[in-house]
Amino acid sequence: MDLKKKVYRANLLLQYRRGSTADEAHRFLVDSMGDQAPSRATCFIWYRRFRNGEESLDEAPRIGRPPTQKRSAVIATCEAQPDLSVRDIAARTQSPKSTVHDVLRTSGKVPELPRVLPHTLSSWDKKRRVEVCTSLLSRRRTFAWIDSIVTMDEKYCSYDNTVRRKHWVDFEDLPKPKPKREQHDKKELLSFWWDISGPVFWELVPTGSMVDSDLFCTQLEKVAGILRSRHPEREKILLLMDNARPHISKKSYEKLTALGIDLVSHPPYSPDLAPSDYDFRRNASVCAYKNTTGLLIIAGHTHTLALRQDIALLVFPPAARKRSRAARRRESEIFAFYSFVRFCSKEVVLTMSDGGVLTSSAVNYTNAVASPPSDDTSTKRKVAHSHEHGFSDQVRIPNVIVMVGLPARGKTYISKKLCRYLNWIGIKTRVFNVGEYRRTEANAADAVHGANASFFSPNNAAALKVRNESARRAMNDMADCLKSGSCSVAIFDATNTTRERRKTIDEFCKENWLRCFFIESICDDEKIIDSNITDVKVNSPDYKGLMSAEQAKEDFMKRIENYKLQYEPIDEVDDNVLSFIKVINAGRSFFVHNVQGHVQSRVVYFLMNIHLLPRSIYLTRHGQSEYNAMGRLGGDSPLTIEGEKYAEALSEFFEKEKIADLRVWCSQKVRAAQTAKKLKPAFHTEYWKALDEIDAGICEGLTYDDIQQRYPKQAEDRARDKYHYRYPSGESYEDVVSRLEPVIMELERQANVLVVSHQAVLRCILAYFYDRTLDELPYIDIGLHSLVKLTPRAYHCDSTVYQYDVGKGEVRNFSFPLNFFDYSSEIIFCTVWK
C-alpha cells in the first residue's frame, strides 16, 4: 500500500471518530491534499465500512484476481520446468487451476508438444540407418517384400474405464484425493499379429502373465504355419518387430532361423507403430449394459485401413441390464473374448437362452476362439507319449528317428545328411546303423555274413535271429547313448519294413522315455533305384572284395525282392498313433503326420529342402579390402586395387565356365557388393543380410594386437573357446551358424550358386558340407582371392579350390575329393588355401 492511501484513509478514520460526516471529511481532505485527495464516492465507501465496524485500513481481497506474489510464483515455476501440467503447477504454487490457466494465458504462454528426439544419433547409428535403408532397397530388387511382412504387438484391453465423480465440499475447500482403482483384474493382454491383408493370429495372454521368449516362440510357430498355408505363393516371411527382450533373445533368434523367417532390419532408435495402435474398438462393458443391439467392430487393416469381413455381431437382450452385477461382469468378459475374433467366416451371434446362459451360434472360425481361463488350476504330470491328445506334454525328451523303407531307397543317405545338419545346428546326433552291427555280429567267413541275398530271406531262421539280435544291440546302445547325454538325437538306420518291428521300436522308446519319429522313404522310380544301387550299394562292405559289380547288383536286386515279401508300409489309419513323415520319390512329395516337438519340426523342415540334382556351389571371400590390408577386423571398407583385380578375374572365370542359371548370393557389405558387381548382369544377384561378416562388437576396426592390449581378458576367452565366444555387443560363431540356417536350406534347394561372403561365414558353410565338428569350425582357413567349388554327391562332396595369384594374374586350381565320413583332416587344414 502506498503512502498516499495510508494518509487519506487515516484522516477519514479520524474525521469519522470526531463525528464529522462523509461530506465534511471529503471537503477537509480536498483543502489539505488538493489534487491528491480521494473522490467523494471513495469517502462514502470508507465511511460505510467504518459504520459496519470494519476499521482496518487494508483493502479487502478481490475474488478472481490472483495476488501479485501468486502470479510471480506461477510464472517462475513454469519457466523452471516447462513440461509440468496445469495440475502440477497448481499444486506447487497452492493456486487454483483456473488461476494457473489465467496467468499462463495472460503471460502469452501456449501448450505445444516438443519434437521427439529420444536419442542423439552417433556416427555408428547414422551409418547403421543408411545400411538398413540400403538393405531394404536391395530387397525390393528381388521380390515384393512389403507384401511378405508380418508384424506383431501387445495391447491391454480393458473391460471398463475408471469413472471420476465430483465431490460436494465447502467453498475454498479441496476434495480429499482418491487413489486410482486397480485395473489388473479388469484387463487382458492381447498379443496380435498382422500382415498386409489384416489380422493373422491373436492370443490372449493368461491373466498375470507377460509375453516371454517361450510364448513368443510358440506364437512364431503358429503364425508361420498360418501364413504358409494361407499364402503358399509367398517367397519369404519377413518379420518386423521391436527390440523387446523376448523378441531379441537367443531362443527367439534360433526359432526364427528354424522356421526360415527373415527379419526386417530395425533402424537404431527409430519409433515404430503396429497396426493395433490404430485399432478402434469400444469397451465391451459399454455395450453390455445397453438396452439395444450393440456392435463391436475390429478394423481389418489393409493399405487404406478399410473395414473387411471380420465383424462380430453381439446381440444383447433388454433383460441383460436386469441381471446381477457379477453376471453382467462375466458376460462382459465373454464379450471381450469374442470381440477379438480373427476373420470370422460367418457372423458370431451371442444370445441369452431362457435359462440365462450366454450361448453362440453360426460360428465358423479359421482360428480357434480362446476360452476364458479355467478355474481348475491343478496340475498333473503326464507321460511322455499321449495318444489321446496326439502330442507330448514333456519338452526336454531325447528323440529317436527311425528309418523305414526297402533297400536302395536312400535311408542311409538321409540318415547321414540329417545327422550332419543336426550336429551343425548344435543338436548332438548319432547314427546307429543296424547293418554295421550285423556285420560285426556275424562271422566274416560264415555264409550269413550277408554277401548273398539268402541271408535276408524271411524263411532263413538263423539269419533272422542274427538280424534281430543286431537290432536289439543297436537299440540298447542307442538308449544308453541318449540317457548318458552323449547325444540328444539318435537315428536308427535300418529297413524296419514290418509293422511288428516298428511296434517293438515304439514300445522300446516308451519304456525308456524317448520320443519316436519314423521317416519312411518310398521310391518307385526305377532310375533313382538303379542309380543308388550302381553308385553306392555295389561298393558297400557286404560286397566289396567278394564279388564283381555285376554279381553284386544282381544279388542286391534279389535282396530287395526278399524284403518286398514282408514289407508293410506305414498306414495313415492303422498307424495313426505314430509320428511320421513319408518321403516319396526322393522328395517329390511328402506326407507328414502327428509331428511332436521342436526336433521333429526341424527334421521335417530339413527333409523338405534337400534334393540330389546335379549342381555346384561356389564359395569365395570378397576381394582384399582396405581393412584387410591393415589387418583390422570387421568394418565396411571398400576394396583395394588388388581386390578390384580379383573381382575382375572372378568375372572372367565365370564367363569362361559358362554356367547355366548361376545365382549369386552376396553379403550386404560394401566390399562384397563391389566384388559381385563385376559379374555380368545376366547372373541373378541377391543381397543377404545373413551373409554379413561376424559382428565383432567393441572390437570392430581393431587389429588382433589392439585387442590383446586393450582387452586381454576377451582375447584369452576367445582363444579358450573360439566357437562359443561372443564379442561384447557382437556375435559368436554359434550366432553366425544360427542366422546361416536359412542360407543352408536354400543351398540345399537351389541349383548352381555363387556365394560372395566373408571368412567366418564361409567357415560355417564349409563346416556343414565338410561335416566338421563345431570345435574345428573356427579354424578352417579360407584365404583371400580363393574360390571353392563344391559338388555334392550321395555320400561325399567333390571339392576344387581355385587360387588367384595377384602378382602373376593367373588362376591355379587344386582338385581333391572330400568324403564326408572318411577323410584326412590334413586336406582341410593344408596350406593349399594360402
Secondary structure, 3 states (H helix, E strand, C coil): CCHHHHHHHHHHHHHHHHCCCHHHHHHHHHHHHHHHCCCHHHHHHHHHHHHCCCCCCCCCCCCCCCCHHHHHHHHHHHHHCCCCCHHHHHHHHCCCHHHHHHHHHHCCCCCCCCCCCCCCCCHHHHHHHHHHHHHHHHHHHHCCHHHHEEEEEEEEEECCCCCCCCCCCCCCCCCCCCCCCCCHHHEEEEEEEEECCEEEEEEEECCCCCCCHHHHHHHHHHHHHHHHHHCCCCCCEEEECCCCHHHHCHHHHHHHHHHCEEECCCCCCCCCCCHHHHCCCCCHHHHHCCCCCEEEECCCCCCCCCCCCCEEEECCCHHHHHCCHHHHHHHHHHHHHHCCCCCCCCCCEEEECCCCCEEEECCCCCCCCCCCCCCCCCCCCCCCCCCCCCCCCCCCCCEEEEEECCCCCCHHHHHHHHHHHHHHCCCCEEEEEHHHHHHHHCCCCCHHHCCCHHHHCCCCHHHHHHHHHHHHHHHHHHHHHHHHCCCCEEEEECCCCCHHHHHHHHHHHHHCCCEEEEEEEECCCHHHHHHHHHHCHHHCCCCCCCCCHHHHHHHHHHHHHHHHCCCCCCCCCCCCCCCEEEEECCCCEEEEECCCHHHHHHHHHHHCCCCCCCCCEEEEECCCEHHHHHCCCCCCCCECHHHHHHHHHHHHHHHHHCCCCCEEEEECCHHHHHHHHCCCCCCEEEEEHHHCCCCCHHHCCCCHHHHHHHCHHHHHHHHHCCCCCCCCCCCCHHHHHHHHHHHHHHHHHCCCEEEEECHHHHHHHHHHHHCCCCCCHHHCCCCCCEEEEEEECCCEEEEEEEEEECCCCEEEEEEEEEECCCCCCHHHHCHHHC
